[in-house]
Amino acid sequence: LNQALRIQPEYSDAYSNRAATRVSQAGHRRLDMAISDGTEAMRWNPYDMKSTNNRGLAFFEARLFDQAVADFTRMIELTRGSVDAYLNRANVEIARAPEDAARMRLAADDVAAALKKNPLSLKAHLVQ
């Protein structure tokens, strides 16, 4: 991916894929790099939901919950209701404050929206 970006620095998919790889690796520095890659991918392709999702996951793993919610909300808007985006946003709310009833209602609303989009979603039933 690094070589692809040296050859074609505006290749948004390479940034997005590198961000996803870095999210899966341990360490805070890797998350910072994943966020940076996600931001760069979105700069070159602002409507790419994969880049938006990957950066949101990096924010989530870094416990930057407001930024994660913003990315997943943007993804919902870009896709007119991605099941994964609803579930990712629900997971942020659950992780952010599991004892907060208002946050749990937000998470439940997102799971309900995901199930409305796809009643057979195994992921949604697992989060529920």
C-alpha positions in Angstrom: 0.0 0.0 0.0 2.8 2.4 0.8 4.4 1.8 -2.6 1.0 2.3 -4.3 0.7 5.7 -2.5 4.2 6.7 -3.6 3.2 6.0 -7.2 -0.3 7.5 -6.9 -0.7 9.7 -3.8 -4.4 10.4 -4.5 -5.3 6.7 -4.4 -8.1 6.8 -1.8 -8.6 3.0 -1.6 -5.0 2.5 -0.6 -5.4 5.0 2.3 -8.7 3.3 3.3 -7.2 -0.2 3.2 -4.1 0.9 5.1 -6.4 2.5 7.7 -8.3 -0.7 8.1 -5.1 -2.7 8.5 -3.8 -0.3 11.2 -7.1 -0.4 13.1 -6.7 -4.2 13.4 -3.1 -3.8 14.7 -2.5 -3.1 18.4 -1.2 0.3 19.7 -2.3 3.9 20.0 0.2 5.1 17.5 -1.3 2.8 14.9 -4.8 4.2 15.6 -3.4 7.7 15.1 -2.0 6.6 11.8 -5.3 4.9 10.8 -7.2 8.1 11.6 -4.8 10.0 9.5 -5.1 7.6 6.6 -8.9 7.6 6.8 -8.8 11.4 6.8 -6.6 11.4 3.7 -8.7 8.9 1.9 -11.8 11.0 2.6 -10.0 14.1 1.3 -9.5 12.3 -2.1 -12.9 10.7 -2.1 -15.3 12.4 0.3 -18.2 10.1 -0.5 -16.5 6.8 0.0 -18.3 5.0 2.7 -15.5 2.4 3.3 -13.1 5.2 4.2 -15.7 6.8 6.5 -16.4 3.5 8.2 -12.7 2.7 8.6 -12.0 6.1 10.2 -15.0 5.7 12.4 -13.7 2.4 13.6 -10.3 3.9 14.3 -11.9 6.7 16.3 -14.0 4.1 18.2 -10.9 2.0 19.0 -9.1 5.2 20.2 -12.1 5.9 22.4 -12.8 9.2 20.5 -16.5 8.5 20.7 -17.9 11.9 19.4 -15.7 11.6 16.3 -16.8 8.0 15.8 -20.5 8.9 16.0 -19.9 11.7 13.6 -18.3 9.3 11.0 -21.0 6.7 11.4 -23.8 9.3 11.2 -22.2 10.6 8.0 -22.0 7.0 6.7 -25.7 6.6 7.4 -26.4 9.8 5.5 -24.2 8.7 2.5 -25.8 5.3 2.2 -29.3 6.2 3.2 -29.1 3.9 6.2 -26.3 1.3 6.1 -27.0 -1.5 8.6 -23.3 -1.6 9.5 -23.2 2.1 10.2 -26.3 1.9 12.5 -24.7 -1.0 14.4 -21.3 0.7 14.6 -23.0 3.8 16.0 -25.0 1.6 18.5 -21.8 0.0 19.6 -20.2 3.4 20.3 -23.1 4.4 22.5 -23.0 1.1 24.4 -19.2 1.4 24.9 -19.4 5.1 25.8 -21.7 4.8 28.8 -23.4 1.5 29.3 -25.1 2.7 32.5 -26.6 5.8 30.8 -30.3 5.1 29.9 -30.4 7.8 27.3 -27.4 6.4 25.4 -28.8 2.9 25.6 -32.1 4.2 24.0 -30.0 5.7 21.2 -28.2 2.4 20.7 -31.6 0.6 20.8 -33.0 3.0 18.2 -30.0 2.3 15.9 -30.4 -1.4 16.3 -34.1 -1.1 15.5 -33.2 1.0 12.4 -30.7 -1.7 11.3 -33.3 -4.4 11.7 -35.9 -2.4 9.8 -33.4 -2.2 6.9 -32.5 -5.9 7.2 -34.7 -8.0 9.5 -32.4 -11.0 8.9 -29.2 -9.2 10.0 -27.4 -11.6 12.3 -25.1 -8.7 13.5 -28.2 -6.7 14.5 -29.6 -9.6 16.4 -26.3 -10.1 18.2 -26.1 -6.4 19.2 -29.7 -6.4 20.3 
